[in-house]
Amino acid sequence: NIIAYDNLYATGAGAPCSGGPSVLWAYNTGAYAVTTSPILSVDGKQIAFIESNGTTASLVLIKWAAETGESVTAPLTLTNSASNSLYRSCTPNASAPCMFTIAFTNIKNDTLSAPFYDFAGADDALYVGDDSGNLHRFTGVFVGNPAEAGSPWPVSLGTNKLSSPVYDSNSGHVIVGDMGGALHSVTAAGVIFGTAAGLGDAIADAPMVDGSAGSLYAFVTTSGSYS
């Protein structure tokens, strides 16, 4: 499902690419597909991503450990921790990296939305959308005991697939677009602050947010000018 490389720009003597990029680790985390981008903890020792099977999606957390011999065709199959507390206390080693998965509330799928982690906040929180128009919040992701936040989360923003969210620490809002061409703003408390609809056919990518200027930029699939 997921592979890490190191020595990306290294060169060596001999044949082309000798001493260059190599597999750091390669893991099989299950039968689900990973269709969006992963994120790293600030120290780089943990990784988080979303995997889905067409019906349901899960947040996957891994404490990795490098091991020679793993490859794209020979990944190490990981064992899921029995609880979030066991994952947090787990110490990874080459033969047994640590993994924990959290299924989305209400069995929702996610094929478009990549997770966004709030590196500046104290809640150790991560935000991600799903294919049914719900915005999810997870806490304790890299430091505490990871879990999906309860009511009022997940926040329903309609029925269109959500793209990747961005959290703006200046306003305390999560900004996310959807495949119906609407842009949504949700507070960190799970309250819908506002929705700008009809911006285009679809907003398939995460917005760019300039928090200090109070501005954001969204890319839509319809040509035209919007402000």
C-alpha positions as CSV (number, residue, x, y, z in Angstrom):
1,N,0.0,0.0,0.0
2,I,2.7,2.5,0.9
3,I,6.4,2.8,0.2
4,A,9.2,5.1,1.4
5,Y,12.4,5.9,-0.5
6,D,15.7,7.4,0.7
7,N,18.8,8.7,-1.0
8,L,16.6,10.4,-3.6
9,Y,19.4,12.6,-5.0
10,A,22.4,10.5,-4.1
11,T,24.8,9.5,-6.8
12,G,27.6,6.9,-6.8
13,A,30.4,5.5,-8.9
14,G,29.8,2.9,-11.5
15,A,26.6,2.3,-13.4
16,P,23.9,5.0,-13.6
17,C,21.9,5.3,-10.4
18,S,24.5,3.3,-8.4
19,G,24.2,4.4,-4.8
20,G,21.0,6.4,-5.7
21,P,17.4,6.1,-4.6
22,S,16.5,2.9,-2.6
23,V,13.5,1.6,-0.7
24,L,13.6,2.6,2.9
25,W,10.6,0.5,3.8
26,A,7.5,-1.0,2.0
27,Y,4.3,-2.0,3.8
28,N,1.2,-3.9,3.0
29,T,-1.5,-2.5,5.4
30,G,-4.5,-4.5,3.9
31,A,-6.6,-4.9,0.9
32,Y,-7.6,-1.2,0.6
33,A,-6.3,1.3,-1.9
34,V,-4.5,4.5,-1.1
35,T,-5.7,7.2,-3.5
36,T,-4.6,10.4,-1.8
37,S,-1.4,11.9,-0.3
38,P,0.1,10.8,3.0
39,I,1.3,13.2,5.7
40,L,4.3,13.0,8.2
41,S,4.5,13.9,11.8
42,V,6.8,16.9,12.6
43,D,9.6,14.5,13.6
44,G,9.1,12.3,10.5
45,K,8.7,9.2,12.6
46,Q,5.0,8.6,12.0
47,I,2.9,8.7,8.8
48,A,-0.8,9.1,8.3
49,F,-2.9,8.4,5.2
50,I,-6.4,7.3,4.1
51,E,-7.2,4.0,2.5
52,S,-10.5,3.0,1.0
53,N,-12.2,0.0,-0.6
54,G,-15.0,1.7,-2.5
55,T,-17.4,1.4,0.4
56,T,-15.6,2.5,3.5
57,A,-12.4,4.4,4.4
58,S,-10.0,4.4,7.3
59,L,-7.3,6.7,8.7
60,V,-4.1,4.7,8.9
61,L,-1.3,5.6,11.3
62,I,2.1,4.0,11.2
63,K,5.3,4.2,13.3
64,W,7.8,3.0,10.7
65,A,11.2,1.3,11.0
66,A,13.6,0.9,8.1
67,E,14.4,-2.6,6.9
68,T,16.6,-3.9,4.0
69,G,15.0,-6.4,1.7
70,E,11.5,-4.8,1.5
71,S,10.4,-3.7,-1.9
72,V,7.4,-2.8,-4.1
73,T,6.9,-6.5,-4.8
74,A,7.9,-7.8,-1.4
75,P,6.4,-5.5,1.2
76,L,6.1,-6.3,4.9
77,T,2.5,-7.0,6.0
78,L,1.7,-5.1,9.2
79,T,-0.4,-6.1,12.1
80,N,-3.0,-3.7,13.4
81,S,-2.8,-2.6,17.0
82,A,-5.7,-3.7,19.1
83,S,-6.3,-0.2,20.6
84,N,-5.2,3.4,20.2
85,S,-3.4,3.2,23.6
86,L,-1.5,0.2,22.5
87,Y,-0.5,1.9,19.3
88,R,0.7,5.0,21.3
89,S,2.9,2.9,23.6
90,C,4.2,0.7,20.8
91,T,7.9,0.9,20.0
92,P,8.6,0.0,16.3
93,N,11.4,-2.2,15.1
94,A,12.4,-3.5,11.7
95,S,10.3,-6.7,12.0
96,A,7.3,-5.1,13.7
97,P,6.5,-1.5,12.8
98,C,3.4,-0.2,14.6
99,M,0.1,0.4,12.9
100,F,-3.4,1.6,13.9
101,T,-6.5,2.1,11.7
102,I,-9.6,4.1,12.5
103,A,-12.7,3.5,10.2
104,F,-14.6,6.6,9.3
105,T,-17.9,7.2,11.2
106,N,-21.0,5.8,9.5
107,I,-19.0,3.7,7.0
108,K,-18.1,6.5,4.6
109,N,-15.7,6.2,1.6
110,D,-13.0,8.6,0.6
111,T,-11.3,8.7,-2.8
112,L,-10.5,12.4,-3.2
113,S,-9.8,14.1,0.1
114,A,-6.2,13.9,1.6
115,P,-5.8,14.5,5.3
116,F,-4.7,17.9,6.7
117,Y,-2.8,18.0,10.0
118,D,-2.8,21.0,12.3
119,F,0.9,21.3,13.2
120,A,0.3,24.6,15.1
121,G,-2.6,23.5,17.3
122,A,-2.6,21.9,20.7
123,D,-5.3,19.3,19.9
124,D,-3.1,17.1,17.7
125,A,-5.9,17.2,15.2
126,L,-6.4,16.1,11.6
127,Y,-9.2,17.0,9.2
128,V,-10.3,15.0,6.1
129,G,-13.5,14.8,3.9
130,D,-15.4,11.9,2.5
131,D,-17.3,11.0,-0.7
132,S,-20.7,11.7,1.0
133,G,-20.0,15.4,1.8
134,N,-18.9,14.9,5.5
135,L,-15.9,16.7,7.1
136,H,-14.2,14.5,9.7
137,R,-11.9,15.5,12.6
138,F,-9.5,13.1,14.3
139,T,-7.6,14.0,17.5
140,G,-4.6,12.5,19.3
141,V,-3.1,11.7,15.9
142,F,0.6,11.8,16.5
143,V,1.0,12.4,20.2
144,G,-2.2,11.3,22.1
145,N,-4.5,8.3,21.7
146,P,-5.9,8.7,18.2
147,A,-9.7,8.7,17.7
148,E,-12.4,10.3,15.5
149,A,-14.1,13.3,17.2
150,G,-17.7,12.8,18.0
151,S,-20.7,15.2,17.7
152,P,-20.9,17.7,16.1
153,W,-18.3,15.9,14.0
154,P,-18.4,14.7,11.3
155,V,-20.0,17.9,9.8
156,S,-22.4,17.4,6.9
157,L,-21.7,19.8,4.0
158,G,-24.1,18.4,1.5
159,T,-23.9,15.3,-0.6
160,N,-21.0,16.1,-3.0
161,K,-17.6,14.5,-2.7
162,L,-15.2,16.7,-0.6
163,S,-11.7,17.5,-1.8
164,S,-8.7,18.1,0.5
165,P,-9.3,20.5,3.4
166,V,-7.0,23.2,4.7
167,Y,-7.0,24.4,8.3
168,D,-6.3,28.2,8.8
169,S,-4.9,28.8,12.3
170,N,-5.5,32.5,12.0
171,S,-9.2,32.2,11.7
172,G,-9.6,28.8,13.3
173,H,-11.6,27.6,10.3
174,V,-11.3,24.6,8.0
175,I,-11.7,25.5,4.3
176,V,-12.8,22.7,1.9
177,G,-14.2,22.5,-1.6
178,D,-16.5,19.9,-3.1
179,M,-17.3,18.4,-6.5
180,G,-20.4,20.5,-6.8
181,G,-18.4,23.7,-7.1
182,A,-19.0,24.9,-3.5
183,L,-16.4,26.2,-1.0
184,H,-17.2,25.6,2.7
185,S,-15.8,27.2,5.9
186,V,-16.2,25.2,9.2
187,T,-14.9,26.3,12.6
188,A,-12.7,24.1,14.6
189,A,-15.7,23.6,16.9
190,G,-17.6,22.0,14.1
191,V,-19.9,24.9,13.2
192,I,-20.6,25.8,9.6
193,F,-19.4,29.4,9.2
194,G,-20.4,29.8,5.5
195,T,-20.6,28.3,2.1
196,A,-19.9,29.9,-1.3
197,A,-21.8,27.9,-3.9
198,G,-21.8,27.9,-7.7
199,L,-18.1,28.8,-8.1
200,G,-17.7,26.2,-10.9
201,D,-18.4,22.6,-11.9
202,A,-16.1,21.2,-9.3
203,I,-13.3,22.1,-6.8
204,A,-11.1,19.0,-6.9
205,D,-8.0,20.4,-5.2
206,A,-7.3,21.9,-1.8
207,P,-7.6,25.7,-1.6
208,M,-4.5,27.9,-1.0
209,V,-5.0,29.9,2.2
210,D,-3.2,33.1,3.1
211,G,-4.2,33.4,6.7
212,S,-2.3,36.6,7.5
213,A,-4.0,38.4,4.6
214,G,-7.4,36.8,5.2
215,S,-7.5,35.6,1.6
216,L,-7.8,32.2,-0.1
217,Y,-7.6,30.9,-3.7
218,A,-9.6,28.0,-5.0
219,F,-9.2,26.3,-8.4
220,V,-12.4,25.3,-10.2
221,T,-13.0,23.2,-13.4
222,T,-15.0,26.0,-15.1
223,S,-13.2,28.8,-16.9
224,G,-14.2,32.3,-15.7
225,S,-13.4,34.9,-13.1
226,Y,-14.6,34.8,-9.5
227,S,-13.8,37.0,-6.4
